[in-house]
Amino acid sequence: MKTILSNISGMFLIGAACLLGAGSMTSCTDGFEDANRPGNKIDNEQLNRDNFASGSFLVQLQNQTFPEQENAYQMNFDLIGNYLGRYLTYANHGWNSSNFVCFNAPNGWAGYPFNDMRPKVVSAFNEIAKLTNGEGINYAWALILRAHAYQYFTDVYGAFPIGKGDDAQAYSSQKEVYEAIINDLNKAISIIQPMVSADPDLTVNAAYDNCYQGKFAKWLKFANSLKLRVAIRMRFVEPALAKQYGEEAVAAGVMTSNDDNLCITYTPNGLYKTSVEWGDSRACADIDTYMNGYKDPRIDKYFKPTATSAEGARKVIGCLAGTAIGNKSVADGLYSAVNIAINAKGVWMTASEMAFCRAEGALAGWNGMGGSVEELYNQGVRLSFDQWGAAGVDSYLADDTSIQADYVDANGGYGKSMSHVSDITIKWDNDATAEKKLERIMTQKWIAMFPNGQEAWSEIRRTGYPKVFDVAQNIGSALKVANRIPYPNEESINNPNNYNNALQMNGGADNYETKMWWQKK
């Protein structure tokens, strides 16, 4: 698959001035040019010597791969992953009749990751590849970032154009994209591993690293952890390969401490803008009922109490996904916003997620996961509590009676009440069936992965857990959660042959119901 990703250099090239000067993307790099460019005029030799050229594109690539800028965050993640992953739902009454939850989002929404995020990722990566001659630590770093971005793209759409032969617009099947992601990660790991082995404190390009401040032992762990995430995603469709990749990743070293978590510094935080400042997003009923039912101490770390519930026992109130909101201002007062600060870091991968991945690997019979299923399950919960500064983890893990609560809409709310859909408890049970064990792992993993809705959505699709409520409105579909989102309409017009090939690769129509390649459980 190396040839597939090496041939995208012709796709959507955007000049450096465009990338660095776009008004919507400047807040993370304000002052960057003055601080790092040693003069008003500088030649290519100087740029390469002080890493300014590749460094600036690496910042751009980070900002696209982990998009915290408010517009990019809302369009690429909040409206899609956070809503379909059932962490949040919309409070904006203008979106009632057209959104991803109800399987009928506007074409501009569906096409945004494809038309806006994709060309910026491709262009930034290609510039780095050209400046580094496809070698060295900056190139390895870019490979890791591209791998993360392309897993996102393929898990949103399915088959995706990463370039085949001389046709930069040709699609690759999701299986091929996953193979290419593994190739990227393996290549990056092979470059970084010897350097970190020789110098565990290796720090490079700290000025351009908004995640780990240039500490490449951390980037190495992230690369291995992303490989484990990919392996788990493939578990039911390619069990032998998944086992191989998962065992390789854990043996090489994945995240095990919250100090390893990948969090990006970007002010203002994207989720702060969409939920707190704009009020477009509110807690979803699904996470409300699980966390309230479990008496989960993390709930007030995740969400704010509403004005109407602050004096009651249930301080956090979510809204049913797909509810027809009557008035945004009223809804904002009825349902809980996210409890997040304007300068909070964006959280994109955690040691807790990796513990749950290893627990599932152990459940599947993978070797070397670092503990029993029960030990790793408990470790995942403990790491999450520690990450959020929540007390009471011992009591929580010992609870074998609490289940998801029934949903009760806010007083004067726009939705309806619903009976709980899951009876899974918290305490580990070695005598449970394999399916119940998987549900228990996935329910706690889902709670712990907040606020990474993209991964939450993917895991709901992959496993069916946690069980979630029906969509509030009559949507004419038996699905509770979309399996994918459609390609932008213009692909069928401007790129018809490749578009039709993509539909064949996906094995279904260009709609919300066609399944991902890895949905084989």
C-alpha positions in Angstrom: 0.0 0.0 0.0 3.0 2.3 0.1 2.4 3.2 -3.5 -1.1 4.4 -2.8 -0.2 7.0 -0.3 3.0 8.0 -2.0 1.0 9.1 -5.1 -1.2 11.7 -3.6 1.3 14.5 -4.2 -0.9 15.9 -7.0 -4.0 16.2 -4.9 -5.3 19.6 -4.0 -2.0 21.4 -3.6 -2.5 24.6 -1.7 0.3 27.0 -1.3 2.0 27.8 2.0 0.7 31.3 2.0 -2.9 30.1 1.7 -2.4 27.5 4.4 -0.8 29.9 6.9 -2.9 32.9 6.0 -6.4 31.5 6.2 -8.4 33.7 8.5 -10.2 30.9 10.3 -6.9 29.1 11.1 -4.7 31.8 12.5 -5.4 31.9 16.2 -3.2 28.9 17.0 -0.2 30.4 15.1 -0.6 34.1 15.8 2.9 35.5 16.2 4.4 32.2 14.9 6.1 33.8 11.9 7.6 36.7 13.8 8.8 34.4 16.6 10.5 31.8 14.4 11.5 33.5 11.2 15.0 35.1 11.7 14.3 38.0 9.4 11.9 39.4 6.9 13.7 37.7 4.0 14.9 34.1 4.2 16.1 31.6 1.6 15.3 27.9 1.4 18.6 26.9 2.9 17.9 28.9 6.1 14.3 27.6 6.2 15.5 24.0 6.1 18.3 24.7 8.5 16.0 26.0 11.3 13.0 23.7 10.3 10.7 26.7 9.8 9.4 25.4 6.5 8.5 21.9 7.6 7.7 23.1 11.1 5.0 25.5 9.9 3.4 22.7 7.8 3.6 20.4 10.8 1.6 22.9 12.8 -0.9 23.1 10.0 -1.1 19.3 9.9 -1.7 19.1 13.6 -4.4 21.7 13.4 -6.3 19.7 10.8 -5.7 16.2 12.3 -6.9 17.4 15.7 -9.1 20.3 14.6 -9.9 22.5 17.6 -10.5 25.7 15.6 -14.2 26.3 16.2 -15.5 26.1 12.7 -13.4 23.1 11.8 -14.3 21.4 15.1 -18.0 21.9 14.7 -18.2 20.8 11.1 -15.8 17.9 11.2 -16.4 16.5 14.7 -19.2 18.0 16.8 -22.0 17.7 14.2 -20.9 14.3 13.2 -19.0 12.2 15.8 -20.2 13.9 19.0 -23.8 13.7 17.9 -23.7 10.2 16.4 -21.5 9.0 19.3 -24.3 10.1 21.6 -22.3 12.4 23.8 -24.0 15.5 22.6 -27.0 16.6 20.5 -28.1 19.8 19.0 -30.0 22.5 20.8 -30.3 24.7 17.8 -33.9 24.7 16.5 -32.6 25.7 13.0 -31.2 22.1 12.6 -34.4 20.2 13.5 -35.3 19.1 10.0 -31.8 18.5 8.5 -29.0 16.9 10.5 -26.8 13.8 10.7 -28.8 12.3 13.6 -31.9 12.2 11.5 -30.1 10.9 8.4 -30.7 14.0 6.3 -27.9 16.5 6.8 -27.3 19.2 4.2 -24.8 18.4 1.4 -22.5 21.1 2.7 -22.3 19.4 6.1 -21.7 16.0 4.6 -19.1 17.3 2.3 -17.2 19.5 4.7 -14.6 16.9 5.9 -14.1 15.8 2.2 -13.9 19.3 0.7 -12.3 21.3 3.5 -10.3 19.1 5.8 -9.0 16.6 3.3 -7.2 19.0 0.9 -5.5 20.8 3.8 -4.2 17.5 5.3 -3.0 16.3 1.9 -1.3 19.6 1.0 0.4 20.0 4.3 1.7 16.4 4.2 2.9 16.7 0.7 4.9 19.9 1.5 6.5 18.1 4.4 7.4 15.1 2.3 8.9 17.4 -0.3 10.9 19.4 2.2 12.2 16.3 4.0 12.8 14.2 0.9 10.6 11.6 2.6 13.0 10.8 5.4 13.9 11.8 8.9 12.0 12.6 12.1 9.8 15.3 10.7 8.6 13.0 7.9 7.9 10.2 10.4 5.9 12.7 12.5 3.9 13.7 9.4 3.2 10.0 8.7 1.7 9.6 12.1 -0.5 12.6 11.7 -1.7 11.5 8.3 -2.5 8.1 9.6 -4.7 9.6 12.2 -6.4 11.8 9.7 -7.0 9.0 7.2 -8.5 6.8 9.8 -11.0 9.6 10.5 -11.8 10.1 6.9 -12.4 6.4 6.1 -14.4 5.8 9.3 -16.7 8.7 8.2 -17.2 7.8 4.5 -15.9 4.2 3.9 -13.9 4.0 0.6 -11.8 7.1 0.3 -9.6 8.8 -2.4 -6.0 8.4 -1.3 -4.7 8.1 -4.8 -4.1 5.1 -7.0 -1.5 5.0 -9.7 -1.7 8.2 -11.8 -5.2 9.1 -10.7 -5.2 11.2 -7.6 -9.0 11.1 -7.5 -9.3 7.3 -7.4 -10.8 5.8 -4.3 -9.3 3.0 -2.3 -11.5 0.5 -0.4 -11.7 0.9 3.3 -9.6 -2.2 3.7 -6.9 -0.7 1.5 -7.0 2.5 3.5 -6.5 0.6 6.7 -3.6 -1.3 5.2 -2.1 2.1 4.1 -2.6 3.5 7.7 -0.7 0.5 9.1 2.1 1.0 6.6 2.4 4.7 7.5 2.5 3.9 11.2 5.1 1.1 10.8 7.3 3.3 8.7 7.1 6.1 11.3 7.8 3.7 14.1 10.8 2.3 12.3 12.3 5.8 12.0 11.5 7.0 15.5 12.1 3.9 17.6 16.0 3.7 17.1 16.3 7.5 17.9 14.2 7.2 21.1 16.1 4.0 22.1 19.4 5.9 21.8 18.0 9.0 23.6 14.7 8.4 25.6 14.5 12.2 26.3 14.8 13.1 22.6 13.2 16.5 22.0 12.9 17.9 18.5 11.0 20.9 17.1 9.3 21.7 20.4 8.2 25.1 19.0 6.1 23.4 16.4 4.6 20.7 18.6 1.3 21.7 20.2 0.7 18.2 21.6 3.9 16.8 23.2 6.3 19.8 23.0 8.7 17.8 20.8 9.0 14.8 23.1 9.3 11.9 20.6 9.0 9.1 23.1 5.4 10.4 23.5 4.8 10.5 19.7 6.2 6.9 19.5 3.7 5.8 22.1 0.9 7.6 20.3 1.9 5.8 17.0 1.8 2.4 18.7 -1.5 3.3 20.4 -3.1 4.4 17.1 -1.9 1.0 15.7 -3.7 -0.7 18.6 -6.9 1.4 18.0 -6.7 0.3 14.3 -6.2 -3.3 15.3 -9.3 -3.3 17.6 -11.4 -1.7 14.8 -10.4 -4.5 12.5 -11.1 -7.3 15.1 -14.2 -8.7 13.7 -13.4 -8.4 10.0 -9.7 -9.4 9.9 -9.2 -11.3 13.2 -5.7 -12.7 12.4 -4.3 -9.4 11.2 -5.9 -7.6 14.1 -4.3 -9.9 16.5 -0.9 -9.5 14.9 -1.1 -5.7 14.8 -2.5 -5.5 18.3 0.2 -7.7 19.8 2.9 -5.8 17.9 1.6 -2.4 19.2 1.4 -3.4 22.8 4.8 -5.1 22.7 6.3 -1.9 21.2 4.7 0.3 23.9 1.3 2.0 24.1 0.0 4.6 26.4 -0.3 3.4 30.0 -0.2 6.6 32.0 -2.3 9.8 31.7 1.0 11.6 31.1 1.0 9.9 27.7 -2.5 11.3 26.7 -2.5 13.1 23.4 -4.0 16.6 24.1 -3.6 19.5 21.8 -3.2 23.1 23.0 -5.5 25.4 21.0 -7.3 28.5 22.3 -10.2 28.8 22.2 -11.1 25.2 22.7 -13.5 24.0 20.0 -16.0 22.3 22.3 -16.0 25.4 24.5 -17.1 27.4 21.5 -19.8 25.0 20.3 -21.4 24.1 23.6 -20.6 26.9 26.1 -20.3 30.0 24.0 -22.6 29.3 21.1 -24.9 26.9 22.9 -25.4 24.7 19.8 -24.5 21.5 21.6 -26.0 20.0 24.8 -25.6 16.7 26.7 -27.3 13.8 25.0 -29.8 11.7 26.9 -27.8 8.6 26.4 -24.7 9.7 28.4 -27.1 11.4 30.9 -28.9 8.2 31.7 -25.8 6.0 31.9 -23.8 8.4 34.2 -26.8 9.3 36.3 -27.9 5.7 36.6 -24.4 4.7 37.6 -24.1 7.6 40.0 -20.9 8.3 38.1 -18.7 10.9 39.9 -17.3 12.1 36.6 -20.6 13.5 35.5 -20.1 17.0 36.9 -16.6 17.0 35.4 -18.1 16.4 32.0 -21.2 18.6 32.1 -22.7 21.6 33.9 -25.9 21.6 35.8 -28.8 23.3 34.2 -30.5 26.3 35.8 -33.7 24.2 36.4 -31.9 21.2 37.9 -29.2 22.7 40.0 -31.2 22.2 43.2 -32.4 18.7 42.4 -30.8 15.2 42.6 -30.3 15.1 38.9 -28.1 18.0 38.1 -27.2 17.0 34.6 -30.0 16.7 32.1 -29.5 15.6 28.5 -31.7 15.8 25.5 -32.8 12.9 23.3 -30.9 12.7 20.0 -33.0 14.1 17.2 -35.4 16.0 19.4 -37.4 18.7 17.6 -36.2 21.8 19.5 -38.7 24.6 19.7 -36.4 27.4 20.8 -32.6 27.4 21.1 -32.6 29.9 24.0 -35.1 27.8 26.0 -33.3 24.6 25.2 -30.0 26.0 26.3 -31.5 26.6 29.8 -33.2 23.1 29.9 -30.3 20.9 29.0 -26.7 20.7 30.2 -23.7 22.3 28.5 -20.3 20.7 28.5 -18.2 21.7 31.5 -15.1 23.0 29.8 -12.9 26.1 29.9 -12.0 28.3 27.0 -8.3 27.3 27.3 -8.8 23.6 28.0 -6.7 21.2 25.9 -8.5 19.1 23.3 -8.3 15.4 24.2 -7.8 13.0 21.3 -6.4 9.8 22.8 -6.0 8.6 26.4 -4.3 5.8 28.3 -7.8 4.8 29.5 -8.9 4.1 26.0 -5.8 1.9 25.5 -6.5 0.0 28.7 -9.9 -0.8 27.4 -8.5 -1.8 24.0 -6.1 -4.2 25.7 -9.0 -5.6 27.8 -10.8 -6.4 24.6 -7.7 -7.8 23.1 -7.3 -10.1 26.1 -11.0 -11.1 25.8 -10.3 -12.0 22.1 -7.3 -14.2 23.1 -4.5 -11.8 22.1 -1.2 -12.4 23.8 0.8 -9.9 25.9 -1.9 -7.4 26.7 -0.4 -6.7 30.1 -3.1 -8.3 32.4 -6.3 -10.2 32.6 -9.5 -8.8 31.1 -10.7 -7.9 34.5 -7.5 -6.2 35.5 -7.3 -4.1 32.3 -11.1 -3.2 32.5 -10.6 -1.9 36.1 -7.4 -0.1 34.9 -9.3 1.6 32.2 -11.9 2.9 34.7 -9.2 4.0 37.2 -7.2 5.8 34.6 -10.3 7.7 33.5 -11.2 8.7 37.1 -7.6 9.9 37.6 -7.6 11.8 34.3 -10.7 13.8 35.4 -9.8 14.2 39.0 -12.8 12.2 40.2 -13.1 10.5 43.6 -14.8 7.3 44.5 -13.4 4.8 41.9 -13.3 1.9 44.3 -16.9 2.2 45.2 -17.8 2.6 41.6 -16.0 -0.5 40.5 -17.6 -2.5 43.3 -21.2 -1.5 42.2 -23.0 -4.6 40.9 -26.5 -3.2 41.1 -26.7 0.2 39.4 -27.8 0.3 35.7 -28.7 2.9 33.1 -31.5 5.2 34.4 -34.8 5.7 32.6 -34.7 8.9 30.6 -36.9 11.7 32.0 -37.0 14.9 29.9 -36.5 18.3 31.4 -39.5 19.9 32.9 -40.9 21.9 29.9 -38.5 20.1 27.6 -39.0 19.3 23.9 -38.6 15.6 24.0 -40.2 12.6 25.6 -39.3 10.2 28.4 -37.9 6.8 27.6 -37.3 3.5 29.5 -33.7 2.4 29.8 -32.3 0.1 27.1 -29.5 -1.5 29.0 -29.2 -3.5 32.2 -25.4 -3.8 32.2 -23.9 -3.1 35.6 -20.4 -1.8 36.5 -18.6 -4.5 38.5 -16.7 -7.0 36.5 -18.2 -10.5 36.3 -15.9 -13.3 35.2 -18.9 -15.6 35.0 -20.7 -13.5 32.5 -21.0 -14.5 28.8 -18.4 -13.2 26.4 -21.1 -10.9 24.9 -21.9 -9.4 28.3 -18.2 -9.0 29.0 -17.9 -7.1 25.7 -20.9 -4.9 26.6 -19.5 -4.1 30.0 -16.1 -3.1 28.5 -17.6 -1.1 25.7 -20.0 0.8 28.0 -17.3 1.9 30.3 -14.9 2.6 27.4 -17.6 4.8 25.9 -18.0 6.8 29.1 -14.3 7.1 29.5 -13.6 8.3 25.9 -15.6 11.5 26.3 -15.3 13.9 24.6 -13.9 12.0 21.6 -17.2 11.5 19.8 -15.7 10.2 16.6 -14.3 7.2 18.4 -17.5 6.8 20.4 -19.5 6.6 17.2 -17.1 4.1 15.6 -17.3 1.8 18.6 -21.1 1.9 18.7 -21.1 0.9 15.1 -18.5 -1.7 15.5 -19.9 -3.5 18.6 -23.5 -2.3 19.1 -22.5 -1.0 22.5 -23.4 0.9 24.5 -27.1 0.4 23.7 -28.6 3.7 22.8 -32.1 5.2 22.6 -34.1 5.5 19.4 -33.9 8.8 17.6 -36.7 11.1 18.9 -38.2 12.1 15.6 -39.7 9.7 13.1 -36.9 9.4 10.6 -38.0 6.5 8.4 -35.1 4.3 9.3 -34.6 1.3 11.5 -31.1 2.5 12.5 -30.5 4.3 15.8 -27.1 5.5 14.6 -25.9 6.2 11.1 -23.3 3.7 9.7 -21.6 6.4 7.5 -22.3 9.7 6.0 -22.7 10.3 2.2 -20.1 11.7 -0.1 -20.6 15.3 -1.2 -23.1 15.4 -4.2 -20.5 16.9 -6.5 -18.4 13.7 -6.4 -21.1 11.9 -8.5 -20.9 14.8 -11.0 -17.2 15.7 -11.1 -15.7 12.3 -10.5 -18.4 9.8 -11.6 -16.3 6.8 -12.5 -14.3 6.8 -9.3 -17.5 7.6 -7.3 -19.3 4.6 -8.8 -16.2 2.4 -8.0 -16.4 3.7 -4.4 -20.0 2.6 -4.1 -19.1 -0.9 -5.3 -16.2 -1.0 -2.8 -18.6 0.1 0.0 -21.1 -2.6 -1.0 -24.1 -0.4 -1.0 -25.8 2.9 -1.8 -24.3 6.3 -1.0 -26.5 6.7 2.1 -26.4 6.5 5.9 -27.3 2.8 6.1 -24.4 1.2 4.1 -22.1 -0.4 6.6 -18.4 0.1 7.2 -16.0 -2.7 6.0 -15.2 -3.4 9.7 -18.9 -3.8 10.8 -19.0 -7.6 10.8 -20.0 -8.4 14.4 
